[in-house]
Amino acid sequence: MISRAMILRTSKFKRLGDVVEFLDSLRRPVTEADRRAGQFPYYGANGQQGTIDDYIFDEPLVLLAEDGGHFGAPNRGIAYRISGKTWVNNHAHVLRPREEMDASYLFRVLENYDVTPWVSGTTRGKLTQAGAADIVVPVPPLPEQNRIAEILEKADALRARCRAAISQLDTLPQSIFLDMFGDPATNPKGWRRQSLCELGAEFRYGTSNKSEANGRPTLRIPNIVGGAIDLADLKCVPVTDAEFERLKLRDGDLLFVRTNGNADFVGRCALFNDRVAGSSGFAAGDFIFASYIIRARVPADSVLPVFLREYCLGTEGRRQLRAHSKTSAGQYNINTEGLSQIVLPLPTMELQRLFVERVSAVERTAATQSIALAALDSLFVSLQHGAFNGEA
């Protein structure tokens, strides 16, 4: 994150308004209902918002969020670089760098800048044009700007390649599933099919107790992400010893989101893993789950949890989960009865174990890539700080 204090320590800095031309008067907002999809990118406060059938700008420019940006978390990005034929709505400032400022360098200065000193508004922060113009930016000679921008471009390209590799690895288990077992919708290999109820699966709802500082680590809807457990924003909930015995999680438990306003969110599942849970600083055996989650526990001799998870994450599994959901007052809900009716193909245990081995290898590789990405992120931040602190 770049701060005003950091910039003020550099040998030369200027107001943003002195080194760019604001083209905000040329922006034209379009309601989503009136916007017709087309060949041109349509940009807002947080980057591209879709496409449109016309354009306003046709040159290299830098966008800076005006309202609705990630001002409280600038590391998520508050500035974007655009070029070619584009359309920008009125939620992003449009900056044309003057001769003394390189566009790529300016983008790198602003993308993770903590602009809160210049943001106004209490409920919804807004960076007005006047406020944006007062932002201080370092202005070294152009050759130095080009050098810094080139270094950061190379570092960011490494991060992008690492993220792309992780994204590809995330889709690989589904590809392995289809290759080994065929499409579950048509079941071309003729596997025996049974419902989770017939397999003897056990289902349980979580606790509705409120979170407190002293309690058991509790998994909630935000912790169910992409088939895995995300330990960010982990809360603790107090429960009695009897409740804990009923709700405690163990390695291989599947957790399903049971209610949400989004149909695609209901039935989202993740596999509880002792190793991941233990990385939180809590003992893996201390974890429980909240009321909008259903725990599914399947007999180990009927279906392996990793196989079941990948089935439920796939197209046919998602279709069945939606089919067994109900709607009430705009909320989609799947209950334990609906989950118990999910039908799945059952390959031999030998094949399921082979599948688990292959998925585990993919997950180990993904974990290694994630560590590498964290290191690259740290390097990028270090390079930013050095470049804009007068140390590079």
C-alpha atoms as a printed R data frame, in Angstrom:
    type eleno elety resid chain resno       x       y       z
1   ATOM     1    CA   MET     A     1   0.000   0.000   0.000
2   ATOM     2    CA   ILE     A     2   1.306   3.472  -0.915
3   ATOM     3    CA   SER     A     3   0.816   6.251   1.641
4   ATOM     4    CA   ARG     A     4   1.008  10.036   1.563
5   ATOM     5    CA   ALA     A     5   3.736   9.972   4.224
6   ATOM     6    CA   MET     A     6   5.841   7.735   1.993
7   ATOM     7    CA   ILE     A     7   5.492  10.057  -0.991
8   ATOM     8    CA   LEU     A     8   6.348  13.137   1.046
9   ATOM     9    CA   ARG     A     9   9.734  11.580   1.878
10  ATOM    10    CA   THR     A    10  10.727  11.532  -1.797
11  ATOM    11    CA   SER     A    11  12.915  14.250  -3.259
12  ATOM    12    CA   LYS     A    12  10.340  15.467  -5.767
13  ATOM    13    CA   PHE     A    13   6.567  15.268  -5.679
14  ATOM    14    CA   LYS     A    14   3.628  17.191  -7.096
15  ATOM    15    CA   ARG     A    15  -0.138  17.381  -6.855
16  ATOM    16    CA   LEU     A    16  -1.914  14.932  -9.150
17  ATOM    17    CA   GLY     A    17  -3.860  17.854 -10.614
18  ATOM    18    CA   ASP     A    18  -0.590  19.398 -11.802
19  ATOM    19    CA   VAL     A    19   0.604  16.332 -13.737
20  ATOM    20    CA   VAL     A    20  -2.632  15.047 -15.325
21  ATOM    21    CA   GLU     A    21  -5.611  16.409 -17.201
22  ATOM    22    CA   PHE     A    22  -8.983  15.285 -15.841
23  ATOM    23    CA   LEU     A    23 -11.283  14.158 -18.666
24  ATOM    24    CA   ASP     A    24 -14.248  13.573 -16.346
25  ATOM    25    CA   SER     A    25 -16.498  15.924 -18.320
26  ATOM    26    CA   LEU     A    26 -16.359  13.496 -21.246
27  ATOM    27    CA   ARG     A    27 -17.698  10.525 -19.251
28  ATOM    28    CA   ARG     A    28 -21.231   9.355 -19.925
29  ATOM    29    CA   PRO     A    29 -23.054   7.067 -17.466
30  ATOM    30    CA   VAL     A    30 -25.400   4.429 -18.859
31  ATOM    31    CA   THR     A    31 -27.875   2.444 -16.782
32  ATOM    32    CA   GLU     A    32 -27.461  -1.312 -16.921
33  ATOM    33    CA   ALA     A    33 -30.902  -1.582 -18.522
34  ATOM    34    CA   ASP     A    34 -29.951   0.837 -21.318
35  ATOM    35    CA   ARG     A    35 -26.447  -0.503 -21.930
36  ATOM    36    CA   ARG     A    36 -26.242  -2.708 -25.008
37  ATOM    37    CA   ALA     A    37 -23.445  -5.263 -24.976
38  ATOM    38    CA   GLY     A    38 -20.927  -4.795 -27.749
39  ATOM    39    CA   GLN     A    39 -17.261  -4.944 -28.702
40  ATOM    40    CA   PHE     A    40 -15.987  -2.120 -26.480
41  ATOM    41    CA   PRO     A    41 -14.978  -2.412 -22.777
42  ATOM    42    CA   TYR     A    42 -17.195  -0.528 -20.295
43  ATOM    43    CA   TYR     A    43 -15.349   0.665 -17.158
44  ATOM    44    CA   GLY     A    44 -16.390   1.826 -13.703
45  ATOM    45    CA   ALA     A    45 -14.824   2.319 -10.274
46  ATOM    46    CA   ASN     A    46 -13.564  -1.254  -9.996
47  ATOM    47    CA   GLY     A    47 -12.338  -1.911 -13.502
48  ATOM    48    CA   GLN     A    48 -14.232  -3.359 -16.431
49  ATOM    49    CA   GLN     A    49 -17.945  -3.781 -15.738
50  ATOM    50    CA   GLY     A    50 -18.896  -5.396 -19.046
51  ATOM    51    CA   THR     A    51 -19.069  -4.300 -22.671
52  ATOM    52    CA   ILE     A    52 -20.961  -1.697 -24.694
53  ATOM    53    CA   ASP     A    53 -21.684  -1.013 -28.368
54  ATOM    54    CA   ASP     A    54 -20.011   2.422 -28.531
55  ATOM    55    CA   TYR     A    55 -16.953   4.220 -27.153
56  ATOM    56    CA   ILE     A    56 -15.930   7.600 -25.745
57  ATOM    57    CA   PHE     A    57 -12.136   7.376 -25.405
58  ATOM    58    CA   ASP     A    58  -9.460   6.025 -27.725
59  ATOM    59    CA   GLU     A    59  -6.038   6.575 -26.134
60  ATOM    60    CA   PRO     A    60  -3.908   5.326 -23.218
61  ATOM    61    CA   LEU     A    61  -5.443   6.646 -19.984
62  ATOM    62    CA   VAL     A    62  -5.485   5.945 -16.252
63  ATOM    63    CA   LEU     A    63  -8.724   5.479 -14.314
64  ATOM    64    CA   LEU     A    64  -8.991   6.284 -10.610
65  ATOM    65    CA   ALA     A    65 -12.037   5.255  -8.582
66  ATOM    66    CA   GLU     A    66 -14.337   8.151  -7.671
67  ATOM    67    CA   ASP     A    67 -16.965   6.366  -5.590
68  ATOM    68    CA   GLY     A    68 -17.583   2.717  -4.873
69  ATOM    69    CA   GLY     A    69 -13.849   1.966  -5.011
70  ATOM    70    CA   HIS     A    70 -11.862  -0.158  -2.561
71  ATOM    71    CA   PHE     A    71 -10.755   2.861  -0.560
72  ATOM    72    CA   GLY     A    72 -10.687   0.866   2.667
73  ATOM    73    CA   ALA     A    73  -8.614  -1.890   1.039
74  ATOM    74    CA   PRO     A    74  -6.444  -0.229  -1.626
75  ATOM    75    CA   ASN     A    75  -4.385  -3.390  -2.122
76  ATOM    76    CA   ARG     A    76  -7.394  -4.664  -4.064
77  ATOM    77    CA   GLY     A    77  -6.759  -1.881  -6.586
78  ATOM    78    CA   ILE     A    78  -8.277   1.583  -6.974
79  ATOM    79    CA   ALA     A    79  -6.669   2.558 -10.299
80  ATOM    80    CA   TYR     A    80  -6.693   0.915 -13.726
81  ATOM    81    CA   ARG     A    81  -4.927   1.420 -17.024
82  ATOM    82    CA   ILE     A    82  -6.947   1.476 -20.253
83  ATOM    83    CA   SER     A    83  -6.162   1.934 -23.920
84  ATOM    84    CA   GLY     A    84  -7.965   1.753 -27.233
85  ATOM    85    CA   LYS     A    85 -11.671   2.345 -27.736
86  ATOM    86    CA   THR     A    86 -13.370   2.358 -24.329
87  ATOM    87    CA   TRP     A    87 -16.339   3.761 -22.403
88  ATOM    88    CA   VAL     A    88 -16.062   5.008 -18.803
89  ATOM    89    CA   ASN     A    89 -18.997   5.733 -16.521
90  ATOM    90    CA   ASN     A    90 -19.125   8.470 -13.874
91  ATOM    91    CA   HIS     A    91 -17.749   6.303 -11.032
92  ATOM    92    CA   ALA     A    92 -14.110   6.603 -12.147
93  ATOM    93    CA   HIS     A    93 -11.958   9.647 -12.809
94  ATOM    94    CA   VAL     A    94 -10.335   9.663 -16.247
95  ATOM    95    CA   LEU     A    95  -6.726  10.880 -16.171
96  ATOM    96    CA   ARG     A    96  -4.618  11.885 -19.160
97  ATOM    97    CA   PRO     A    97  -0.960  12.225 -18.027
98  ATOM    98    CA   ARG     A    98   0.860  15.385 -19.073
99  ATOM    99    CA   GLU     A    99   4.255  15.287 -20.781
100 ATOM   100    CA   GLU     A   100   6.253  14.931 -17.563
101 ATOM   101    CA   MET     A   101   4.298  11.841 -16.425
102 ATOM   102    CA   ASP     A   102   4.453   8.334 -17.915
103 ATOM   103    CA   ALA     A   103   1.044   6.604 -17.960
104 ATOM   104    CA   SER     A   104   2.358   3.199 -16.845
105 ATOM   105    CA   TYR     A   105   4.304   4.767 -14.009
106 ATOM   106    CA   LEU     A   106   1.298   6.836 -12.893
107 ATOM   107    CA   PHE     A   107  -0.886   3.729 -12.878
108 ATOM   108    CA   ARG     A   108   1.627   1.928 -10.652
109 ATOM   109    CA   VAL     A   109   1.720   4.876  -8.244
110 ATOM   110    CA   LEU     A   110  -2.054   5.035  -7.910
111 ATOM   111    CA   GLU     A   111  -3.176   1.392  -8.101
112 ATOM   112    CA   ASN     A   112  -2.584   0.652  -4.389
113 ATOM   113    CA   TYR     A   113  -2.511   4.202  -3.028
114 ATOM   114    CA   ASP     A   114  -4.199   4.848   0.327
115 ATOM   115    CA   VAL     A   115  -6.259   7.863  -0.731
116 ATOM   116    CA   THR     A   116  -8.408   7.960   2.418
117 ATOM   117    CA   PRO     A   117  -6.946  11.381   3.439
118 ATOM   118    CA   TRP     A   118  -8.642  12.815   0.347
119 ATOM   119    CA   VAL     A   119 -11.879  10.784   0.493
120 ATOM   120    CA   SER     A   120 -15.056  12.478   1.720
121 ATOM   121    CA   GLY     A   121 -18.380  11.026   2.863
122 ATOM   122    CA   THR     A   122 -19.237   8.794   5.811
123 ATOM   123    CA   THR     A   123 -21.576   6.078   4.512
124 ATOM   124    CA   ARG     A   124 -20.132   5.799   1.005
125 ATOM   125    CA   GLY     A   125 -16.666   7.209   0.456
126 ATOM   126    CA   LYS     A   126 -16.172   9.510  -2.516
127 ATOM   127    CA   LEU     A   127 -12.952  10.804  -4.009
128 ATOM   128    CA   THR     A   128 -14.088  14.052  -5.622
129 ATOM   129    CA   GLN     A   129 -12.163  15.584  -8.504
130 ATOM   130    CA   ALA     A   130 -10.938  18.322  -6.162
131 ATOM   131    CA   GLY     A   131  -9.794  15.724  -3.653
132 ATOM   132    CA   ALA     A   132  -8.104  13.618  -6.337
133 ATOM   133    CA   ALA     A   133  -6.297  16.672  -7.688
134 ATOM   134    CA   ASP     A   134  -4.674  17.207  -4.261
135 ATOM   135    CA   ILE     A   135  -3.182  13.695  -4.068
136 ATOM   136    CA   VAL     A   136   0.605  13.941  -3.936
137 ATOM   137    CA   VAL     A   137   2.567  11.766  -6.367
138 ATOM   138    CA   PRO     A   138   6.324  11.290  -6.799
139 ATOM   139    CA   VAL     A   139   7.618  12.762 -10.051
140 ATOM   140    CA   PRO     A   140  11.173  11.620 -10.834
141 ATOM   141    CA   PRO     A   141  12.634  12.240 -14.310
142 ATOM   142    CA   LEU     A   142  10.922  10.363 -17.138
143 ATOM   143    CA   PRO     A   143  13.753   7.831 -17.643
144 ATOM   144    CA   GLU     A   144  13.479   6.930 -13.953
145 ATOM   145    CA   GLN     A   145   9.696   6.622 -14.256
146 ATOM   146    CA   ASN     A   146  10.145   4.271 -17.203
147 ATOM   147    CA   ARG     A   147  12.682   2.168 -15.275
148 ATOM   148    CA   ILE     A   148  10.419   1.842 -12.238
149 ATOM   149    CA   ALA     A   149   7.376   1.017 -14.358
150 ATOM   150    CA   GLU     A   150   9.335  -1.668 -16.223
151 ATOM   151    CA   ILE     A   151  10.493  -3.333 -12.998
152 ATOM   152    CA   LEU     A   152   6.968  -3.377 -11.574
153 ATOM   153    CA   GLU     A   153   5.535  -4.634 -14.886
154 ATOM   154    CA   LYS     A   154   7.896  -7.623 -14.823
155 ATOM   155    CA   ALA     A   155   7.100  -8.412 -11.189
156 ATOM   156    CA   ASP     A   156   3.369  -8.126 -11.838
157 ATOM   157    CA   ALA     A   157   3.639 -10.363 -14.907
158 ATOM   158    CA   LEU     A   158   5.145 -13.079 -12.698
159 ATOM   159    CA   ARG     A   159   2.226 -12.696 -10.296
160 ATOM   160    CA   ALA     A   160  -0.257 -12.912 -13.167
161 ATOM   161    CA   ARG     A   161   1.324 -16.121 -14.478
162 ATOM   162    CA   CYS     A   162   1.227 -17.642 -11.003
163 ATOM   163    CA   ARG     A   163  -2.453 -16.703 -10.569
164 ATOM   164    CA   ALA     A   164  -3.232 -18.176 -13.997
165 ATOM   165    CA   ALA     A   165  -1.504 -21.436 -13.029
166 ATOM   166    CA   ILE     A   166  -3.509 -21.628  -9.804
167 ATOM   167    CA   SER     A   167  -6.724 -20.951 -11.733
168 ATOM   168    CA   GLN     A   168  -5.926 -23.777 -14.151
169 ATOM   169    CA   LEU     A   169  -5.151 -26.122 -11.261
170 ATOM   170    CA   ASP     A   170  -8.476 -25.246  -9.655
171 ATOM   171    CA   THR     A   171 -10.329 -26.620 -12.697
172 ATOM   172    CA   LEU     A   172  -8.176 -29.738 -13.055
173 ATOM   173    CA   PRO     A   173  -9.986 -31.961 -10.494
174 ATOM   174    CA   GLN     A   174 -13.234 -31.597 -12.463
175 ATOM   175    CA   SER     A   175 -11.426 -32.550 -15.672
176 ATOM   176    CA   ILE     A   176  -9.922 -35.586 -13.953
177 ATOM   177    CA   PHE     A   177 -13.378 -36.527 -12.645
178 ATOM   178    CA   LEU     A   178 -14.961 -36.437 -16.102
179 ATOM   179    CA   ASP     A   179 -12.036 -38.301 -17.651
180 ATOM   180    CA   MET     A   180 -12.144 -41.117 -15.104
181 ATOM   181    CA   PHE     A   181 -15.885 -41.472 -14.528
182 ATOM   182    CA   GLY     A   182 -17.633 -39.838 -17.482
183 ATOM   183    CA   ASP     A   183 -20.426 -37.277 -17.376
184 ATOM   184    CA   PRO     A   184 -22.623 -38.111 -14.340
185 ATOM   185    CA   ALA     A   185 -25.701 -36.786 -16.177
186 ATOM   186    CA   THR     A   186 -25.500 -39.559 -18.793
187 ATOM   187    CA   ASN     A   187 -23.443 -42.071 -16.755
188 ATOM   188    CA   PRO     A   188 -21.812 -43.577 -19.902
189 ATOM   189    CA   LYS     A   189 -19.839 -46.113 -17.878
190 ATOM   190    CA   GLY     A   190 -22.948 -47.494 -16.220
191 ATOM   191    CA   TRP     A   191 -21.939 -46.968 -12.606
192 ATOM   192    CA   ARG     A   192 -24.411 -48.036  -9.942
193 ATOM   193    CA   ARG     A   193 -26.347 -44.991  -8.685
194 ATOM   194    CA   GLN     A   194 -27.575 -44.362  -5.144
195 ATOM   195    CA   SER     A   195 -28.843 -41.438  -3.114
196 ATOM   196    CA   LEU     A   196 -26.974 -40.066  -0.112
197 ATOM   197    CA   CYS     A   197 -29.856 -41.310   2.012
198 ATOM   198    CA   GLU     A   198 -29.390 -44.858   0.711
199 ATOM   199    CA   LEU     A   199 -25.670 -44.592   1.401
200 ATOM   200    CA   GLY     A   200 -26.361 -43.845   5.057
201 ATOM   201    CA   ALA     A   201 -25.117 -40.251   5.069
202 ATOM   202    CA   GLU     A   202 -25.671 -38.324   8.307
203 ATOM   203    CA   PHE     A   203 -26.740 -34.666   8.155
204 ATOM   204    CA   ARG     A   204 -26.760 -32.004  10.854
205 ATOM   205    CA   TYR     A   205 -27.480 -28.261  11.137
206 ATOM   206    CA   GLY     A   206 -25.024 -25.950  12.922
207 ATOM   207    CA   THR     A   207 -25.321 -23.611  15.880
208 ATOM   208    CA   SER     A   208 -27.310 -20.378  15.843
209 ATOM   209    CA   ASN     A   209 -25.414 -18.944  18.844
210 ATOM   210    CA   LYS     A   210 -23.840 -15.513  18.360
211 ATOM   211    CA   SER     A   211 -20.091 -15.098  18.037
212 ATOM   212    CA   GLU     A   212 -18.022 -14.020  21.034
213 ATOM   213    CA   ALA     A   213 -14.323 -13.646  21.747
214 ATOM   214    CA   ASN     A   214 -14.279 -16.794  23.856
215 ATOM   215    CA   GLY     A   215 -15.720 -19.717  21.973
216 ATOM   216    CA   ARG     A   216 -15.059 -22.473  19.497
217 ATOM   217    CA   PRO     A   217 -13.758 -21.634  16.000
218 ATOM   218    CA   THR     A   218 -16.879 -21.749  13.842
219 ATOM   219    CA   LEU     A   219 -17.169 -22.102  10.078
220 ATOM   220    CA   ARG     A   220 -19.817 -19.898   8.440
221 ATOM   221    CA   ILE     A   221 -21.034 -19.179   4.892
222 ATOM   222    CA   PRO     A   222 -18.074 -16.860   4.062
223 ATOM   223    CA   ASN     A   223 -15.674 -19.674   4.950
224 ATOM   224    CA   ILE     A   224 -17.078 -22.004   2.242
225 ATOM   225    CA   VAL     A   225 -15.197 -21.003  -0.905
226 ATOM   226    CA   GLY     A   226 -14.386 -22.961  -4.061
227 ATOM   227    CA   GLY     A   227 -14.706 -26.418  -2.567
228 ATOM   228    CA   ALA     A   228 -12.298 -25.629   0.269
229 ATOM   229    CA   ILE     A   229 -12.269 -23.945   3.653
230 ATOM   230    CA   ASP     A   230 -11.205 -20.280   3.693
231 ATOM   231    CA   LEU     A   231 -10.094 -19.338   7.199
232 ATOM   232    CA   ALA     A   232 -10.259 -15.584   6.603
233 ATOM   233    CA   ASP     A   233 -12.695 -13.807   8.921
234 ATOM   234    CA   LEU     A   234 -12.932 -16.808  11.227
235 ATOM   235    CA   LYS     A   235 -15.325 -16.256  14.160
236 ATOM   236    CA   CYS     A   236 -15.647 -18.017  17.516
237 ATOM   237    CA   VAL     A   237 -18.967 -19.102  18.999
238 ATOM   238    CA   PRO     A   238 -19.567 -20.349  22.550
239 ATOM   239    CA   VAL     A   239 -21.356 -23.707  22.901
240 ATOM   240    CA   THR     A   240 -21.962 -26.095  25.747
241 ATOM   241    CA   ASP     A   241 -19.963 -29.318  25.976
242 ATOM   242    CA   ALA     A   242 -23.008 -31.261  24.781
243 ATOM   243    CA   GLU     A   243 -23.457 -28.959  21.777
244 ATOM   244    CA   PHE     A   244 -19.780 -29.243  20.949
245 ATOM   245    CA   GLU     A   245 -19.940 -33.036  20.889
246 ATOM   246    CA   ARG     A   246 -22.876 -32.779  18.480
247 ATOM   247    CA   LEU     A   247 -21.337 -30.150  16.221
248 ATOM   248    CA   LYS     A   248 -17.607 -30.807  16.179
249 ATOM   249    CA   LEU     A   249 -16.068 -31.375  12.776
250 ATOM   250    CA   ARG     A   250 -13.705 -34.080  11.715
251 ATOM   251    CA   ASP     A   251 -11.485 -34.653   8.717
252 ATOM   252    CA   GLY     A   252 -13.581 -35.556   5.650
253 ATOM   253    CA   ASP     A   253 -16.807 -33.831   6.691
254 ATOM   254    CA   LEU     A   254 -18.590 -32.017   3.867
255 ATOM   255    CA   LEU     A   255 -20.140 -28.629   4.616
256 ATOM   256    CA   PHE     A   256 -23.011 -27.295   2.499
257 ATOM   257    CA   VAL     A   257 -24.405 -23.759   2.429
258 ATOM   258    CA   ARG     A   258 -28.130 -24.215   3.035
259 ATOM   259    CA   THR     A   259 -29.666 -20.784   2.500
260 ATOM   260    CA   ASN     A   260 -28.943 -17.608   0.533
261 ATOM   261    CA   GLY     A   261 -30.583 -15.074  -1.766
262 ATOM   262    CA   ASN     A   262 -28.549 -16.439  -4.677
263 ATOM   263    CA   ALA     A   263 -29.652 -19.794  -6.118
264 ATOM   264    CA   ASP     A   264 -26.113 -20.576  -7.271
265 ATOM   265    CA   PHE     A   265 -24.790 -20.081  -3.732
266 ATOM   266    CA   VAL     A   266 -27.123 -22.602  -2.097
267 ATOM   267    CA   GLY     A   267 -25.527 -26.023  -1.937
268 ATOM   268    CA   ARG     A   268 -22.027 -24.627  -2.270
269 ATOM   269    CA   CYS     A   269 -19.828 -27.101  -0.476
270 ATOM   270    CA   ALA     A   270 -16.357 -27.506   0.986
271 ATOM   271    CA   LEU     A   271 -14.399 -30.341   2.525
272 ATOM   272    CA   PHE     A   272 -13.226 -29.965   6.102
273 ATOM   273    CA   ASN     A   273  -9.557 -30.805   6.363
274 ATOM   274    CA   ASP     A   274  -7.587 -31.235   9.605
275 ATOM   275    CA   ARG     A   275  -4.384 -29.888   8.057
276 ATOM   276    CA   VAL     A   276  -5.993 -26.674   6.797
277 ATOM   277    CA   ALA     A   277  -8.018 -26.153   9.972
278 ATOM   278    CA   GLY     A   278  -4.897 -26.665  12.084
279 ATOM   279    CA   SER     A   279  -3.119 -23.867  10.207
280 ATOM   280    CA   SER     A   280  -5.519 -21.380  11.809
281 ATOM   281    CA   GLY     A   281  -3.789 -21.525  15.179
282 ATOM   282    CA   PHE     A   282  -6.703 -23.501  16.644
283 ATOM   283    CA   ALA     A   283  -6.669 -27.260  17.084
284 ATOM   284    CA   ALA     A   284  -8.442 -28.953  14.181
285 ATOM   285    CA   GLY     A   285 -10.565 -30.872  16.679
286 ATOM   286    CA   ASP     A   286 -12.007 -27.630  18.114
287 ATOM   287    CA   PHE     A   287 -13.951 -26.589  15.006
288 ATOM   288    CA   ILE     A   288 -17.750 -26.456  14.786
289 ATOM   289    CA   PHE     A   289 -20.136 -24.938  12.210
290 ATOM   290    CA   ALA     A   290 -22.890 -22.329  12.093
291 ATOM   291    CA   SER     A   291 -26.625 -22.611  11.501
292 ATOM   292    CA   TYR     A   292 -26.676 -21.775   7.787
293 ATOM   293    CA   ILE     A   293 -24.380 -24.731   7.155
294 ATOM   294    CA   ILE     A   294 -25.294 -28.411   6.890
295 ATOM   295    CA   ARG     A   295 -22.687 -30.994   7.799
296 ATOM   296    CA   ALA     A   296 -22.770 -34.186   5.735
297 ATOM   297    CA   ARG     A   297 -20.858 -37.199   6.992
298 ATOM   298    CA   VAL     A   298 -20.739 -40.268   4.740
299 ATOM   299    CA   PRO     A   299 -19.710 -43.826   5.661
300 ATOM   300    CA   ALA     A   300 -16.089 -44.340   4.618
301 ATOM   301    CA   ASP     A   301 -16.876 -47.665   2.932
302 ATOM   302    CA   SER     A   302 -19.550 -46.212   0.615
303 ATOM   303    CA   VAL     A   303 -18.130 -43.064  -0.981
304 ATOM   304    CA   LEU     A   304 -14.936 -41.107  -0.411
305 ATOM   305    CA   PRO     A   305 -15.465 -37.481   0.658
306 ATOM   306    CA   VAL     A   306 -13.193 -36.027  -2.055
307 ATOM   307    CA   PHE     A   307 -15.161 -37.896  -4.724
308 ATOM   308    CA   LEU     A   308 -18.459 -36.640  -3.285
309 ATOM   309    CA   ARG     A   309 -17.174 -33.059  -3.101
310 ATOM   310    CA   GLU     A   310 -16.102 -33.038  -6.746
311 ATOM   311    CA   TYR     A   311 -19.410 -34.554  -7.793
312 ATOM   312    CA   CYS     A   312 -21.316 -31.812  -5.941
313 ATOM   313    CA   LEU     A   313 -19.097 -29.116  -7.466
314 ATOM   314    CA   GLY     A   314 -19.722 -30.401 -10.981
315 ATOM   315    CA   THR     A   315 -22.516 -29.510 -13.386
316 ATOM   316    CA   GLU     A   316 -24.771 -32.453 -12.583
317 ATOM   317    CA   GLY     A   317 -24.231 -32.160  -8.838
318 ATOM   318    CA   ARG     A   318 -25.060 -28.452  -8.957
319 ATOM   319    CA   ARG     A   319 -28.161 -29.185 -11.030
320 ATOM   320    CA   GLN     A   320 -29.438 -31.637  -8.440
321 ATOM   321    CA   LEU     A   321 -28.683 -29.290  -5.568
322 ATOM   322    CA   ARG     A   322 -30.705 -26.539  -7.263
323 ATOM   323    CA   ALA     A   323 -33.509 -28.981  -8.081
324 ATOM   324    CA   HIS     A   324 -33.843 -29.939  -4.411
325 ATOM   325    CA   SER     A   325 -33.763 -26.323  -3.187
326 ATOM   326    CA   LYS     A   326 -36.893 -24.392  -2.259
327 ATOM   327    CA   THR     A   327 -37.657 -20.675  -2.431
328 ATOM   328    CA   SER     A   328 -39.273 -18.597   0.292
329 ATOM   329    CA   ALA     A   329 -39.413 -14.782   0.501
330 ATOM   330    CA   GLY     A   330 -36.624 -14.482  -2.049
331 ATOM   331    CA   GLN     A   331 -34.364 -16.881  -0.175
332 ATOM   332    CA   TYR     A   332 -33.233 -20.200  -1.630
333 ATOM   333    CA   ASN     A   333 -32.963 -23.050   0.822
334 ATOM   334    CA   ILE     A   334 -31.899 -26.657   0.795
335 ATOM   335    CA   ASN     A   335 -32.591 -28.780   3.863
336 ATOM   336    CA   THR     A   336 -31.280 -32.116   5.058
337 ATOM   337    CA   GLU     A   337 -34.141 -33.945   3.349
338 ATOM   338    CA   GLY     A   338 -33.246 -32.352   0.015
339 ATOM   339    CA   LEU     A   339 -29.576 -33.187   0.417
340 ATOM   340    CA   SER     A   340 -30.381 -36.780   1.276
341 ATOM   341    CA   GLN     A   341 -32.092 -37.171  -2.124
342 ATOM   342    CA   ILE     A   342 -28.968 -36.278  -4.123
343 ATOM   343    CA   VAL     A   343 -28.185 -39.244  -6.371
344 ATOM   344    CA   LEU     A   344 -24.664 -39.970  -7.528
345 ATOM   345    CA   PRO     A   345 -22.808 -42.638  -9.524
346 ATOM   346    CA   LEU     A   346 -20.625 -44.969  -7.487
347 ATOM   347    CA   PRO     A   347 -17.411 -46.156  -9.151
348 ATOM   348    CA   THR     A   348 -15.435 -48.852  -7.396
349 ATOM   349    CA   MET     A   349 -13.563 -47.848  -4.243
350 ATOM   350    CA   GLU     A   350 -10.311 -48.662  -6.021
351 ATOM   351    CA   LEU     A   351 -11.086 -46.062  -8.700
352 ATOM   352    CA   GLN     A   352 -12.265 -43.552  -6.108
353 ATOM   353    CA   ARG     A   353  -8.980 -43.938  -4.214
354 ATOM   354    CA   LEU     A   354  -7.015 -43.454  -7.430
355 ATOM   355    CA   PHE     A   355  -9.049 -40.308  -8.104
356 ATOM   356    CA   VAL     A   356  -8.304 -38.996  -4.603
357 ATOM   357    CA   GLU     A   357  -4.579 -39.596  -5.140
358 ATOM   358    CA   ARG     A   358  -4.630 -37.596  -8.365
359 ATOM   359    CA   VAL     A   359  -6.635 -34.746  -6.850
360 ATOM   360    CA   SER     A   360  -4.309 -34.689  -3.830
361 ATOM   361    CA   ALA     A   361  -1.335 -34.287  -6.167
362 ATOM   362    CA   VAL     A   362  -3.082 -31.357  -7.848
363 ATOM   363    CA   GLU     A   363  -3.869 -29.767  -4.494
364 ATOM   364    CA   ARG     A   364  -0.262 -30.113  -3.336
365 ATOM   365    CA   THR     A   365   0.895 -28.382  -6.505
366 ATOM   366    CA   ALA     A   366  -1.709 -25.646  -6.029
367 ATOM   367    CA   ALA     A   367  -0.553 -25.152  -2.429
368 ATOM   368    CA   THR     A   368   3.031 -24.747  -3.652
369 ATOM   369    CA   GLN     A   369   1.879 -22.223  -6.250
370 ATOM   370    CA   SER     A   370  -0.075 -20.325  -3.578
371 ATOM   371    CA   ILE     A   371   3.066 -20.058  -1.449
372 ATOM   372    CA   ALA     A   372   4.964 -18.805  -4.485
373 ATOM   373    CA   LEU     A   373   2.234 -16.245  -5.197
374 ATOM   374    CA   ALA     A   374   2.377 -14.982  -1.611
375 ATOM   375    CA   ALA     A   375   6.126 -14.522  -1.987
376 ATOM   376    CA   LEU     A   376   5.651 -12.677  -5.285
377 ATOM   377    CA   ASP     A   377   2.988 -10.447  -3.716
378 ATOM   378    CA   SER     A   378   5.421  -9.620  -0.918
379 ATOM   379    CA   LEU     A   379   8.163  -8.879  -3.461
380 ATOM   380    CA   PHE     A   380   5.838  -6.621  -5.451
381 ATOM   381    CA   VAL     A   381   4.893  -4.626  -2.339
382 ATOM   382    CA   SER     A   382   8.575  -4.315  -1.422
383 ATOM   383    CA   LEU     A   383   9.417  -3.047  -4.903
384 ATOM   384    CA   GLN     A   384   6.534  -0.558  -4.737
385 ATOM   385    CA   HIS     A   385   7.704   0.798  -1.402
386 ATOM   386    CA   GLY     A   386  11.276   1.084  -2.586
387 ATOM   387    CA   ALA     A   387  10.294   2.774  -5.854
388 ATOM   388    CA   PHE     A   388   7.947   5.337  -4.346
389 ATOM   389    CA   ASN     A   389   9.961   5.912  -1.186
390 ATOM   390    CA   GLY     A   390  12.981   7.182  -3.057
391 ATOM   391    CA   GLU     A   391  14.995   3.989  -2.387
392 ATOM   392    CA   ALA     A   392  14.889   2.252  -5.775
